[in-house]
Amino acid sequence: MNLYCCAQEIQHVCKCAVERNSSQMAINARLQSFEAWRQLVEVLLTGCPADLLTGELRQNVIFELLQDLLDKAYIILLCLIGLFNSFIYAQDSHDAFNVIL
């Protein structure tokens, strides 16, 4: 019976490790994608010859990039607000607990 419990625990630990590894790989893939996107934008806006990306086309590209960034910034702002509120709630709960004691 004890051997069976140990085997189950080992299996659970391995399963958790695989899940964590999968999550870390997904995070790293997102980070690499973001970095590649950043480098592409940098080359496009600073290294691209003026005759290749002229006037209105350049403005349109920059406008579209800014629009995409603003859409993402809105989501980031919502997450930051949620995080801020969770800290306030945690602090209020902690203070209320201390008053009870």
Phi and psi in radians as a Rosetta constraint file:
Dihedral C 1 N 2 CA 2 C 2 CIRCULARHARMONIC -1.104 0.35
Dihedral N 2 CA 2 C 2 N 3 CIRCULARHARMONIC -0.678 0.35
Dihedral C 2 N 3 CA 3 C 3 CIRCULARHARMONIC -1.104 0.35
Dihedral N 3 CA 3 C 3 N 4 CIRCULARHARMONIC -0.684 0.35
Dihedral C 3 N 4 CA 4 C 4 CIRCULARHARMONIC -1.109 0.35
Dihedral N 4 CA 4 C 4 N 5 CIRCULARHARMONIC -0.747 0.35
Dihedral C 4 N 5 CA 5 C 5 CIRCULARHARMONIC -1.107 0.35
Dihedral N 5 CA 5 C 5 N 6 CIRCULARHARMONIC -0.725 0.35
Dihedral C 5 N 6 CA 6 C 6 CIRCULARHARMONIC -1.104 0.35
Dihedral N 6 CA 6 C 6 N 7 CIRCULARHARMONIC -0.734 0.35
Dihedral C 6 N 7 CA 7 C 7 CIRCULARHARMONIC -1.116 0.35
Dihedral N 7 CA 7 C 7 N 8 CIRCULARHARMONIC -0.714 0.35
Dihedral C 7 N 8 CA 8 C 8 CIRCULARHARMONIC -1.127 0.35
Dihedral N 8 CA 8 C 8 N 9 CIRCULARHARMONIC -0.730 0.35
Dihedral C 8 N 9 CA 9 C 9 CIRCULARHARMONIC -1.134 0.35
Dihedral N 9 CA 9 C 9 N 10 CIRCULARHARMONIC -0.738 0.35
Dihedral C 9 N 10 CA 10 C 10 CIRCULARHARMONIC -1.083 0.35
Dihedral N 10 CA 10 C 10 N 11 CIRCULARHARMONIC -0.737 0.35
Dihedral C 10 N 11 CA 11 C 11 CIRCULARHARMONIC -1.104 0.35
Dihedral N 11 CA 11 C 11 N 12 CIRCULARHARMONIC -0.719 0.35
Dihedral C 11 N 12 CA 12 C 12 CIRCULARHARMONIC -1.135 0.35
Dihedral N 12 CA 12 C 12 N 13 CIRCULARHARMONIC -0.754 0.35
Dihedral C 12 N 13 CA 13 C 13 CIRCULARHARMONIC -1.089 0.35
Dihedral N 13 CA 13 C 13 N 14 CIRCULARHARMONIC -0.750 0.35
Dihedral C 13 N 14 CA 14 C 14 CIRCULARHARMONIC -1.114 0.35
Dihedral N 14 CA 14 C 14 N 15 CIRCULARHARMONIC -0.720 0.35
Dihedral C 14 N 15 CA 15 C 15 CIRCULARHARMONIC -1.088 0.35
Dihedral N 15 CA 15 C 15 N 16 CIRCULARHARMONIC -0.770 0.35
Dihedral C 15 N 16 CA 16 C 16 CIRCULARHARMONIC -1.104 0.35
Dihedral N 16 CA 16 C 16 N 17 CIRCULARHARMONIC -0.691 0.35
Dihedral C 16 N 17 CA 17 C 17 CIRCULARHARMONIC -1.129 0.35
Dihedral N 17 CA 17 C 17 N 18 CIRCULARHARMONIC -0.726 0.35
Dihedral C 17 N 18 CA 18 C 18 CIRCULARHARMONIC -1.132 0.35
Dihedral N 18 CA 18 C 18 N 19 CIRCULARHARMONIC -0.738 0.35
Dihedral C 18 N 19 CA 19 C 19 CIRCULARHARMONIC -1.103 0.35
Dihedral N 19 CA 19 C 19 N 20 CIRCULARHARMONIC -0.767 0.35
Dihedral C 19 N 20 CA 20 C 20 CIRCULARHARMONIC -1.133 0.35
Dihedral N 20 CA 20 C 20 N 21 CIRCULARHARMONIC -0.733 0.35
Dihedral C 20 N 21 CA 21 C 21 CIRCULARHARMONIC -1.077 0.35
Dihedral N 21 CA 21 C 21 N 22 CIRCULARHARMONIC -0.730 0.35
Dihedral C 21 N 22 CA 22 C 22 CIRCULARHARMONIC -1.094 0.35
Dihedral N 22 CA 22 C 22 N 23 CIRCULARHARMONIC -0.746 0.35
Dihedral C 22 N 23 CA 23 C 23 CIRCULARHARMONIC -1.102 0.35
Dihedral N 23 CA 23 C 23 N 24 CIRCULARHARMONIC -0.772 0.35
Dihedral C 23 N 24 CA 24 C 24 CIRCULARHARMONIC -1.113 0.35
Dihedral N 24 CA 24 C 24 N 25 CIRCULARHARMONIC -0.668 0.35
Dihedral C 24 N 25 CA 25 C 25 CIRCULARHARMONIC -1.136 0.35
Dihedral N 25 CA 25 C 25 N 26 CIRCULARHARMONIC -0.694 0.35
Dihedral C 25 N 26 CA 26 C 26 CIRCULARHARMONIC -1.139 0.35
Dihedral N 26 CA 26 C 26 N 27 CIRCULARHARMONIC -0.735 0.35
Dihedral C 26 N 27 CA 27 C 27 CIRCULARHARMONIC -1.096 0.35
Dihedral N 27 CA 27 C 27 N 28 CIRCULARHARMONIC -0.792 0.35
Dihedral C 27 N 28 CA 28 C 28 CIRCULARHARMONIC -1.097 0.35
Dihedral N 28 CA 28 C 28 N 29 CIRCULARHARMONIC -0.665 0.35
Dihedral C 28 N 29 CA 29 C 29 CIRCULARHARMONIC -1.117 0.35
Dihedral N 29 CA 29 C 29 N 30 CIRCULARHARMONIC -0.725 0.35
Dihedral C 29 N 30 CA 30 C 30 CIRCULARHARMONIC -1.120 0.35
Dihedral N 30 CA 30 C 30 N 31 CIRCULARHARMONIC -0.736 0.35
Dihedral C 30 N 31 CA 31 C 31 CIRCULARHARMONIC -1.107 0.35
Dihedral N 31 CA 31 C 31 N 32 CIRCULARHARMONIC -0.727 0.35
Dihedral C 31 N 32 CA 32 C 32 CIRCULARHARMONIC -1.154 0.35
Dihedral N 32 CA 32 C 32 N 33 CIRCULARHARMONIC -0.658 0.35
Dihedral C 32 N 33 CA 33 C 33 CIRCULARHARMONIC -1.128 0.35
Dihedral N 33 CA 33 C 33 N 34 CIRCULARHARMONIC -0.762 0.35
Dihedral C 33 N 34 CA 34 C 34 CIRCULARHARMONIC -1.083 0.35
Dihedral N 34 CA 34 C 34 N 35 CIRCULARHARMONIC -0.770 0.35
Dihedral C 34 N 35 CA 35 C 35 CIRCULARHARMONIC -1.116 0.35
Dihedral N 35 CA 35 C 35 N 36 CIRCULARHARMONIC -0.712 0.35
Dihedral C 35 N 36 CA 36 C 36 CIRCULARHARMONIC -1.116 0.35
Dihedral N 36 CA 36 C 36 N 37 CIRCULARHARMONIC -0.717 0.35
Dihedral C 36 N 37 CA 37 C 37 CIRCULARHARMONIC -1.108 0.35
Dihedral N 37 CA 37 C 37 N 38 CIRCULARHARMONIC -0.742 0.35
Dihedral C 37 N 38 CA 38 C 38 CIRCULARHARMONIC -1.074 0.35
Dihedral N 38 CA 38 C 38 N 39 CIRCULARHARMONIC -0.753 0.35
Dihedral C 38 N 39 CA 39 C 39 CIRCULARHARMONIC -1.144 0.35
Dihedral N 39 CA 39 C 39 N 40 CIRCULARHARMONIC -0.680 0.35
Dihedral C 39 N 40 CA 40 C 40 CIRCULARHARMONIC -1.088 0.35
Dihedral N 40 CA 40 C 40 N 41 CIRCULARHARMONIC -0.793 0.35
Dihedral C 40 N 41 CA 41 C 41 CIRCULARHARMONIC -1.115 0.35
Dihedral N 41 CA 41 C 41 N 42 CIRCULARHARMONIC -0.720 0.35
Dihedral C 41 N 42 CA 42 C 42 CIRCULARHARMONIC -1.055 0.35
Dihedral N 42 CA 42 C 42 N 43 CIRCULARHARMONIC -0.810 0.35
Dihedral C 42 N 43 CA 43 C 43 CIRCULARHARMONIC -1.151 0.35
Dihedral N 43 CA 43 C 43 N 44 CIRCULARHARMONIC -0.729 0.35
Dihedral C 43 N 44 CA 44 C 44 CIRCULARHARMONIC -1.069 0.35
Dihedral N 44 CA 44 C 44 N 45 CIRCULARHARMONIC -0.743 0.35
Dihedral C 44 N 45 CA 45 C 45 CIRCULARHARMONIC -1.551 0.35
Dihedral N 45 CA 45 C 45 N 46 CIRCULARHARMONIC -0.436 0.35
Dihedral C 45 N 46 CA 46 C 46 CIRCULARHARMONIC -1.953 0.35
Dihedral N 46 CA 46 C 46 N 47 CIRCULARHARMONIC -0.480 0.35
Dihedral C 46 N 47 CA 47 C 47 CIRCULARHARMONIC -1.872 0.35
Dihedral N 47 CA 47 C 47 N 48 CIRCULARHARMONIC -0.142 0.35
Dihedral C 47 N 48 CA 48 C 48 CIRCULARHARMONIC -1.379 0.35
Dihedral N 48 CA 48 C 48 N 49 CIRCULARHARMONIC 2.256 0.35
Dihedral C 48 N 49 CA 49 C 49 CIRCULARHARMONIC -1.011 0.35
Dihedral N 49 CA 49 C 49 N 50 CIRCULARHARMONIC 2.530 0.35
Dihedral C 49 N 50 CA 50 C 50 CIRCULARHARMONIC -1.052 0.35
Dihedral N 50 CA 50 C 50 N 51 CIRCULARHARMONIC -0.576 0.35
Dihedral C 50 N 51 CA 51 C 51 CIRCULARHARMONIC -1.324 0.35
Dihedral N 51 CA 51 C 51 N 52 CIRCULARHARMONIC -0.271 0.35
Dihedral C 51 N 52 CA 52 C 52 CIRCULARHARMONIC -1.482 0.35
Dihedral N 52 CA 52 C 52 N 53 CIRCULARHARMONIC -0.588 0.35
Dihedral C 52 N 53 CA 53 C 53 CIRCULARHARMONIC -2.245 0.35
Dihedral N 53 CA 53 C 53 N 54 CIRCULARHARMONIC 1.497 0.35
Dihedral C 53 N 54 CA 54 C 54 CIRCULARHARMONIC -1.662 0.35
Dihedral N 54 CA 54 C 54 N 55 CIRCULARHARMONIC 2.812 0.35
Dihedral C 54 N 55 CA 55 C 55 CIRCULARHARMONIC 0.199 0.35
Dihedral N 55 CA 55 C 55 N 56 CIRCULARHARMONIC -1.724 0.35
Dihedral C 55 N 56 CA 56 C 56 CIRCULARHARMONIC -1.127 0.35
Dihedral N 56 CA 56 C 56 N 57 CIRCULARHARMONIC -0.682 0.35
Dihedral C 56 N 57 CA 57 C 57 CIRCULARHARMONIC -1.101 0.35
Dihedral N 57 CA 57 C 57 N 58 CIRCULARHARMONIC -0.758 0.35
Dihedral C 57 N 58 CA 58 C 58 CIRCULARHARMONIC -1.077 0.35
Dihedral N 58 CA 58 C 58 N 59 CIRCULARHARMONIC -0.764 0.35
Dihedral C 58 N 59 CA 59 C 59 CIRCULARHARMONIC -1.075 0.35
Dihedral N 59 CA 59 C 59 N 60 CIRCULARHARMONIC -0.739 0.35
Dihedral C 59 N 60 CA 60 C 60 CIRCULARHARMONIC -1.121 0.35
Dihedral N 60 CA 60 C 60 N 61 CIRCULARHARMONIC -0.721 0.35
Dihedral C 60 N 61 CA 61 C 61 CIRCULARHARMONIC -1.101 0.35
Dihedral N 61 CA 61 C 61 N 62 CIRCULARHARMONIC -0.813 0.35
Dihedral C 61 N 62 CA 62 C 62 CIRCULARHARMONIC -1.117 0.35
Dihedral N 62 CA 62 C 62 N 63 CIRCULARHARMONIC -0.729 0.35
Dihedral C 62 N 63 CA 63 C 63 CIRCULARHARMONIC -1.058 0.35
Dihedral N 63 CA 63 C 63 N 64 CIRCULARHARMONIC -0.800 0.35
Dihedral C 63 N 64 CA 64 C 64 CIRCULARHARMONIC -1.112 0.35
Dihedral N 64 CA 64 C 64 N 65 CIRCULARHARMONIC -0.704 0.35
Dihedral C 64 N 65 CA 65 C 65 CIRCULARHARMONIC -1.088 0.35
Dihedral N 65 CA 65 C 65 N 66 CIRCULARHARMONIC -0.789 0.35
Dihedral C 65 N 66 CA 66 C 66 CIRCULARHARMONIC -1.098 0.35
Dihedral N 66 CA 66 C 66 N 67 CIRCULARHARMONIC -0.695 0.35
Dihedral C 66 N 67 CA 67 C 67 CIRCULARHARMONIC -1.084 0.35
Dihedral N 67 CA 67 C 67 N 68 CIRCULARHARMONIC -0.778 0.35
Dihedral C 67 N 68 CA 68 C 68 CIRCULARHARMONIC -1.083 0.35
Dihedral N 68 CA 68 C 68 N 69 CIRCULARHARMONIC -0.745 0.35
Dihedral C 68 N 69 CA 69 C 69 CIRCULARHARMONIC -1.150 0.35
Dihedral N 69 CA 69 C 69 N 70 CIRCULARHARMONIC -0.691 0.35
Dihedral C 69 N 70 CA 70 C 70 CIRCULARHARMONIC -1.127 0.35
Dihedral N 70 CA 70 C 70 N 71 CIRCULARHARMONIC -0.683 0.35
Dihedral C 70 N 71 CA 71 C 71 CIRCULARHARMONIC -1.053 0.35
Dihedral N 71 CA 71 C 71 N 72 CIRCULARHARMONIC -0.745 0.35
Dihedral C 71 N 72 CA 72 C 72 CIRCULARHARMONIC -1.261 0.35
Dihedral N 72 CA 72 C 72 N 73 CIRCULARHARMONIC -0.618 0.35
Dihedral C 72 N 73 CA 73 C 73 CIRCULARHARMONIC -1.103 0.35
Dihedral N 73 CA 73 C 73 N 74 CIRCULARHARMONIC -0.609 0.35
Dihedral C 73 N 74 CA 74 C 74 CIRCULARHARMONIC -1.083 0.35
Dihedral N 74 CA 74 C 74 N 75 CIRCULARHARMONIC -0.760 0.35
Dihedral C 74 N 75 CA 75 C 75 CIRCULARHARMONIC -1.144 0.35
Dihedral N 75 CA 75 C 75 N 76 CIRCULARHARMONIC -0.731 0.35
Dihedral C 75 N 76 CA 76 C 76 CIRCULARHARMONIC -1.089 0.35
Dihedral N 76 CA 76 C 76 N 77 CIRCULARHARMONIC -0.728 0.35
Dihedral C 76 N 77 CA 77 C 77 CIRCULARHARMONIC -1.077 0.35
Dihedral N 77 CA 77 C 77 N 78 CIRCULARHARMONIC -0.746 0.35
Dihedral C 77 N 78 CA 78 C 78 CIRCULARHARMONIC -1.076 0.35
Dihedral N 78 CA 78 C 78 N 79 CIRCULARHARMONIC -0.712 0.35
Dihedral C 78 N 79 CA 79 C 79 CIRCULARHARMONIC -1.130 0.35
Dihedral N 79 CA 79 C 79 N 80 CIRCULARHARMONIC -0.731 0.35
Dihedral C 79 N 80 CA 80 C 80 CIRCULARHARMONIC -1.118 0.35
Dihedral N 80 CA 80 C 80 N 81 CIRCULARHARMONIC -0.684 0.35
Dihedral C 80 N 81 CA 81 C 81 CIRCULARHARMONIC -1.101 0.35
Dihedral N 81 CA 81 C 81 N 82 CIRCULARHARMONIC -0.760 0.35
Dihedral C 81 N 82 CA 82 C 82 CIRCULARHARMONIC -1.076 0.35
Dihedral N 82 CA 82 C 82 N 83 CIRCULARHARMONIC -0.726 0.35
Dihedral C 82 N 83 CA 83 C 83 CIRCULARHARMONIC -1.134 0.35
Dihedral N 83 CA 83 C 83 N 84 CIRCULARHARMONIC -0.783 0.35
Dihedral C 83 N 84 CA 84 C 84 CIRCULARHARMONIC -1.024 0.35
Dihedral N 84 CA 84 C 84 N 85 CIRCULARHARMONIC -0.809 0.35
Dihedral C 84 N 85 CA 85 C 85 CIRCULARHARMONIC -1.099 0.35
Dihedral N 85 CA 85 C 85 N 86 CIRCULARHARMONIC -0.624 0.35
Dihedral C 85 N 86 CA 86 C 86 CIRCULARHARMONIC -1.175 0.35
Dihedral N 86 CA 86 C 86 N 87 CIRCULARHARMONIC -0.616 0.35
Dihedral C 86 N 87 CA 87 C 87 CIRCULARHARMONIC -1.169 0.35
Dihedral N 87 CA 87 C 87 N 88 CIRCULARHARMONIC -0.715 0.35
Dihedral C 87 N 88 CA 88 C 88 CIRCULARHARMONIC -1.108 0.35
Dihedral N 88 CA 88 C 88 N 89 CIRCULARHARMONIC -0.782 0.35
Dihedral C 88 N 89 CA 89 C 89 CIRCULARHARMONIC -1.093 0.35
Dihedral N 89 CA 89 C 89 N 90 CIRCULARHARMONIC -0.738 0.35
Dihedral C 89 N 90 CA 90 C 90 CIRCULARHARMONIC -1.131 0.35
Dihedral N 90 CA 90 C 90 N 91 CIRCULARHARMONIC -0.712 0.35
Dihedral C 90 N 91 CA 91 C 91 CIRCULARHARMONIC -1.149 0.35
Dihedral N 91 CA 91 C 91 N 92 CIRCULARHARMONIC -0.764 0.35
Dihedral C 91 N 92 CA 92 C 92 CIRCULARHARMONIC -1.087 0.35
Dihedral N 92 CA 92 C 92 N 93 CIRCULARHARMONIC -0.724 0.35
Dihedral C 92 N 93 CA 93 C 93 CIRCULARHARMONIC -1.125 0.35
Dihedral N 93 CA 93 C 93 N 94 CIRCULARHARMONIC -0.719 0.35
Dihedral C 93 N 94 CA 94 C 94 CIRCULARHARMONIC -1.122 0.35
Dihedral N 94 CA 94 C 94 N 95 CIRCULARHARMONIC -0.766 0.35
Dihedral C 94 N 95 CA 95 C 95 CIRCULARHARMONIC -1.115 0.35
Dihedral N 95 CA 95 C 95 N 96 CIRCULARHARMONIC -0.727 0.35
Dihedral C 95 N 96 CA 96 C 96 CIRCULARHARMONIC -1.128 0.35
Dihedral N 96 CA 96 C 96 N 97 CIRCULARHARMONIC -0.655 0.35
Dihedral C 96 N 97 CA 97 C 97 CIRCULARHARMONIC -1.147 0.35
Dihedral N 97 CA 97 C 97 N 98 CIRCULARHARMONIC -0.711 0.35
Dihedral C 97 N 98 CA 98 C 98 CIRCULARHARMONIC -1.156 0.35
Dihedral N 98 CA 98 C 98 N 99 CIRCULARHARMONIC -0.594 0.35
Dihedral C 98 N 99 CA 99 C 99 CIRCULARHARMONIC -1.151 0.35
Dihedral N 99 CA 99 C 99 N 100 CIRCULARHARMONIC -0.685 0.35
Dihedral C 99 N 100 CA 100 C 100 CIRCULARHARMONIC -1.115 0.35
Dihedral N 100 CA 100 C 100 N 101 CIRCULARHARMONIC -0.673 0.35
